[in-house]
């Protein structure tokens, strides 16, 4: 798997984890129990870990071309890729 594919997959996983965290937060608001609180804390912890991992991936990589990342994200989400044209800053 290429670095861009790994980044795109990590973004997709972070978004899924965010949705689960929001769901756990809603359950906590609706019914404040120790079980719901523990579930919310667990999801928050997982979300923080995923975001930290994504931050590290983005920080250590060279500048990622946005068009290439967009293509990798489209593949990760099983979406059609947009047509794009690379623009050379020197020409």
N, CA, C and O of each residue as an XYZ file, in Angstrom:
364
protein
N       0.849     -1.165      0.000
C       0.000      0.000      0.000
C       0.902      1.237      0.000
O       1.869      1.300      0.759
N       0.590      2.208     -0.839
C       1.408      3.415     -0.915
C       1.167      4.309      0.297
O       0.184      4.148      1.020
N       2.076      5.248      0.503
C       1.947      6.190      1.620
C       0.643      6.974      1.512
O      -0.041      7.185      2.514
N       0.296      7.405      0.299
C      -0.959      8.143      0.117
C      -2.162      7.278      0.447
O      -3.124      7.754      1.049
N      -2.115      6.027      0.062
C      -3.223      5.118      0.375
C      -3.345      4.911      1.878
O      -4.453      4.842      2.409
N      -2.210      4.812      2.563
C      -2.231      4.664      4.021
C      -2.819      5.906      4.692
O      -3.605      5.797      5.634
N      -2.436      7.082      4.202
C      -2.979      8.324      4.753
C      -4.479      8.394      4.512
O      -5.242      8.735      5.415
N      -4.900      8.073      3.296
C      -6.330      8.108      2.972
C      -7.106      7.120      3.830
O      -8.198      7.436      4.304
N      -6.563      5.947      4.033
C      -7.226      4.944      4.866
C      -7.313      5.426      6.314
O      -8.330      5.227      6.978
N      -6.257      6.054      6.794
C      -6.271      6.569      8.168
C      -7.295      7.695      8.313
O      -7.952      7.799      9.349
N      -7.437      8.532      7.298
C      -8.469      9.580      7.319
C      -9.848      8.946      7.379
O     -10.700      9.374      8.158
N     -10.069      7.924      6.556
C     -11.370      7.239      6.549
C     -11.661      6.619      7.910
O     -12.775      6.733      8.420
N     -10.669      5.969      8.494
C     -10.849      5.346      9.804
C     -11.094      6.396     10.890
O     -11.901      6.177     11.794
N     -10.405      7.531     10.806
C     -10.618      8.604     11.781
C     -12.041      9.142     11.682
O     -12.666      9.440     12.700
N     -12.550      9.267     10.470
C     -13.919      9.754     10.289
C     -14.933      8.761     10.844
O     -15.925      9.163     11.453
N     -14.695      7.482     10.641
C     -15.577      6.449     11.188
C     -15.547      6.481     12.710
O     -16.585      6.366     13.362
N     -14.354      6.636     13.273
C     -14.217      6.706     14.729
C     -14.913      7.944     15.276
O     -15.517      7.891     16.347
N     -14.835      9.049     14.559
C     -15.527     10.267     14.982
C     -17.036     10.038     15.039
O     -17.697     10.468     15.985
N     -17.577      9.364     14.030
C     -19.012      9.061     14.027
C     -19.395      8.203     15.231
O     -20.422      8.445     15.867
N     -18.574      7.206     15.543
C     -18.846      6.344     16.699
C     -18.759      7.132     18.002
O     -19.529      6.895     18.933
N     -17.812      8.074     18.062
C     -17.669      8.902     19.260
C     -18.879      9.809     19.428
O     -19.368      9.995     20.542
N     -19.360     10.371     18.333
C     -20.561     11.207     18.397
C     -21.761     10.390     18.862
O     -22.566     10.860     19.666
N     -21.874      9.181     18.360
C     -22.971      8.303     18.767
C     -22.881      7.992     20.262
O     -23.889      8.029     20.968
N     -21.682      7.688     20.740
C     -21.497      7.405     22.171
C     -21.814      8.644     23.004
O     -22.382      8.532     24.091
N     -21.452      9.818     22.507
C     -21.769     11.060     23.202
C     -23.265     11.304     23.274
O     -23.775     11.768     24.293
N     -23.964     10.995     22.199
C     -25.424     11.140     22.195
C     -26.067     10.199     23.207
O     -26.992     10.588     23.921
N     -25.578      8.961     23.269
C     -26.104      8.006     24.252
C     -25.857      8.517     25.671
O     -26.707      8.362     26.547
N     -24.700      9.120     25.891
C     -24.362      9.648     27.210
C     -25.296     10.800     27.592
O     -25.759     10.876     28.730
N     -25.568     11.684     26.648
C     -26.466     12.811     26.918
C     -27.884     12.316     27.207
O     -28.563     12.827     28.097
N     -28.318     11.310     26.436
C     -29.672     10.778     26.600
C     -29.837      9.988     27.892
O     -30.905     10.003     28.505
N     -28.768      9.294     28.304
C     -28.858      8.425     29.481
C     -27.499      8.396     30.179
O     -26.616      7.617     29.820
N     -27.351      9.252     31.173
C     -26.076      9.389     31.876
C     -25.904      8.242     32.867
O     -26.360      8.296     34.009
N     -25.219      7.195     32.377
C     -24.919      6.041     33.217
C     -23.415      5.807     33.188
O     -22.705      6.318     32.322
N     -22.945      5.023     34.153
C     -21.514      4.695     34.180
C     -21.108      3.937     32.919
O     -20.020      4.146     32.382
N     -21.982      3.068     32.458
C     -21.692      2.282     31.254
C     -21.555      3.194     30.029
O     -20.612      3.047     29.251
N     -22.485      4.126     29.856
C     -22.415      5.046     28.721
C     -21.213      5.980     28.831
O     -20.593      6.323     27.825
N     -20.887      6.390     30.061
C     -19.725      7.242     30.279
C     -18.443      6.496     29.902
O     -17.565      7.057     29.246
N     -18.339      5.239     30.317
C     -17.165      4.424     29.989
C     -17.056      4.216     28.479
O     -15.961      4.269     27.920
N     -18.191      3.981     27.823
C     -18.188      3.797     26.368
C     -17.735      5.076     25.666
O     -16.967      5.028     24.704
N     -18.216      6.214     26.155
C     -17.821      7.495     25.572
C     -16.319      7.733     25.752
O     -15.636      8.129     24.808
N     -15.807      7.494     26.956
C     -14.373      7.674     27.204
C     -13.529      6.757     26.323
O     -12.476      7.158     25.826
N     -13.993      5.537     26.136
C     -13.279      4.586     25.289
C     -13.220      5.086     23.844
O     -12.170      5.032     23.203
N     -14.349      5.569     23.343
C     -14.389      6.083     21.974
C     -13.537      7.344     21.838
O     -12.863      7.530     20.825
N     -13.563      8.211     22.852
C     -12.735      9.422     22.815
C     -11.256      9.050     22.768
O     -10.479      9.663     22.035
N     -10.875      8.058     23.541
C      -9.489      7.612     23.560
C      -9.075      7.076     22.191
O      -7.999      7.401     21.690
N      -9.934      6.257     21.595
C      -9.634      5.716     20.269
C      -9.533      6.835     19.240
O      -8.647      6.819     18.386
N     -10.441      7.809     19.321
C     -10.409      8.914     18.373
C      -9.116      9.716     18.522
O      -8.495     10.077     17.522
N      -8.713      9.994     19.743
C      -7.468     10.739     19.977
C      -6.265      9.982     19.428
O      -5.373     10.585     18.832
N      -6.233      8.672     19.624
C      -5.133      7.853     19.107
C      -5.091      7.907     17.586
O      -4.018      8.050     16.999
N      -6.239      7.794     16.950
C      -6.288      7.833     15.481
C      -5.849      9.192     14.948
O      -5.097      9.270     13.976
N      -6.321     10.260     15.584
C      -5.940     11.593     15.130
C      -4.448     11.842     15.335
O      -3.808     12.481     14.501
N      -3.897     11.349     16.424
C      -2.458     11.491     16.667
C      -1.666     10.719     15.616
O      -0.661     11.213     15.104
N      -2.117      9.513     15.297
C      -1.443      8.704     14.274
C      -1.499      9.415     12.919
O      -0.506      9.451     12.192
N      -2.655      9.975     12.585
C      -2.803     10.699     11.324
C      -1.901     11.935     11.307
O      -1.262     12.226     10.296
N      -1.852     12.645     12.405
C      -0.996     13.829     12.507
C       0.463     13.454     12.274
O       1.182     14.164     11.571
N       0.904     12.346     12.858
C       2.286     11.895     12.679
C       2.548     11.496     11.229
O       3.614     11.789     10.687
N       1.588     10.837     10.607
C       1.751     10.433      9.214
C       1.901     11.660      8.321
O       2.751     11.688      7.430
N       1.080     12.662      8.564
C       1.128     13.865      7.739
C       2.383     14.685      8.012
O       2.922     15.309      7.097
N       2.852     14.692      9.249
C       4.026     15.484      9.611
C       5.315     14.895      9.052
O       6.224     15.646      8.696
N       5.415     13.589      8.967
C       6.684     12.991      8.542
C       6.801     12.879      7.028
O       7.898     12.699      6.498
N       5.686     12.983      6.341
C       5.716     12.852      4.892
C       6.175     14.120      4.213
O       6.094     15.212      4.777
N       6.657     13.963      3.004
C       6.966     15.134      2.192
C       5.651     15.808      1.850
O       4.574     15.282      2.130
N       5.752     16.949      1.256
C       4.531     17.648      0.844
C       3.749     16.725     -0.084
O       4.271     16.221     -1.079
N       2.516     16.524      0.262
C       1.669     15.624     -0.510
C       0.886     16.454     -1.511
O       0.239     17.435     -1.145
N       0.944     16.065     -2.752
C       0.173     16.770     -3.770
C      -1.310     16.560     -3.494
O      -1.768     15.428     -3.336
N      -2.048     17.649     -3.439
C      -3.463     17.553     -3.082
C      -4.249     16.719     -4.079
O      -5.190     16.023     -3.697
N      -3.876     16.781     -5.356
C      -4.607     15.992     -6.342
C      -4.365     14.499     -6.135
O      -5.273     13.690     -6.329
N      -3.158     14.135     -5.745
C      -2.857     12.726     -5.491
C      -3.571     12.233     -4.241
O      -4.081     11.113     -4.216
N      -3.608     13.073     -3.196
C      -4.321     12.702     -1.981
C      -5.817     12.591     -2.260
O      -6.476     11.688     -1.744
N      -6.355     13.495     -3.068
C      -7.776     13.431     -3.429
C      -8.090     12.113     -4.130
O      -9.130     11.506     -3.874
N      -7.208     11.673     -5.002
C      -7.404     10.396     -5.682
C      -7.359      9.228     -4.717
O      -8.166      8.303     -4.815
N      -6.412      9.266     -3.780
C      -6.305      8.193     -2.786
C      -7.534      8.172     -1.882
O      -8.024      7.100     -1.527
N      -8.035      9.347     -1.509
C      -9.249      9.407     -0.687
C     -10.444      8.847     -1.448
O     -11.245      8.100     -0.886
N     -10.567      9.200     -2.710
C     -11.674      8.683     -3.517
C     -11.630      7.158     -3.562
O     -12.661      6.498     -3.433
N     -10.443      6.608     -3.744
C     -10.320      5.144     -3.767
C     -10.664      4.544     -2.410
O     -11.306      3.496     -2.342
N     -10.247      5.192     -1.335
C     -10.510      4.692      0.011
C     -11.999      4.665      0.323
O     -12.480      3.772      1.020
N     -12.727      5.651     -0.199
C     -14.165      5.737      0.048
C     -14.983      5.118     -1.080
O     -16.207      5.246     -1.105
N     -14.309      4.448     -2.013
C     -14.977      3.833     -3.166
C     -15.799      4.848     -3.950
O     -16.935      4.573     -4.337
N     -15.218      6.019     -4.179
C     -15.859      7.078     -4.953
C     -15.133      7.225     -6.282
O     -13.962      6.860     -6.392
N     -15.815      7.754     -7.289
C     -15.113      7.992     -8.558
C     -14.073      9.094     -8.379
O     -14.296     10.073     -7.668
N     -12.952      8.914     -9.029
C     -11.893      9.914     -8.921
C     -12.209     11.089     -9.830
O     -12.692     10.918    -10.949
N     -11.930     12.277     -9.331
C     -12.102     13.483    -10.131
C     -10.951     13.586    -11.112
O      -9.827     13.171    -10.831
N     -11.259     14.146    -12.262
C     -10.174     14.410    -13.195
C      -9.457     15.647    -12.711
O     -10.080     16.617    -12.282
N      -8.150     15.603    -12.784
C      -7.368     16.747    -12.331
C      -6.183     16.932    -13.248
O      -5.813     16.051    -14.026
N      -5.619     18.073    -13.132
C      -4.447     18.391    -13.929
C      -3.394     18.951    -12.993
O      -3.663     19.897    -12.253
N      -2.227     18.392    -13.016
C      -1.128     18.886    -12.181
C      -0.657     20.217    -12.761
O      -0.453     20.356    -13.967
N      -0.492     21.180    -11.876
C      -0.016     22.495    -12.287
C       1.428     22.626    -11.847
O       1.748     22.453    -10.671
N       2.282     22.927    -12.781
C       3.700     23.102    -12.484
C       3.943     24.555    -12.114
O       3.603     25.457    -12.879
N       4.524     24.787    -10.960
C       4.755     26.145    -10.482
C       5.813     26.878    -11.306
O       5.959     28.094    -11.187
N       6.542     26.153    -12.132
C       7.620     26.778    -12.902
C       7.205     27.074    -14.332
O       8.048     27.474    -15.136
N       5.981     26.900    -14.666
C       5.665     27.087    -16.068
C       4.370     27.658    -16.273
O       3.965     27.874    -17.415
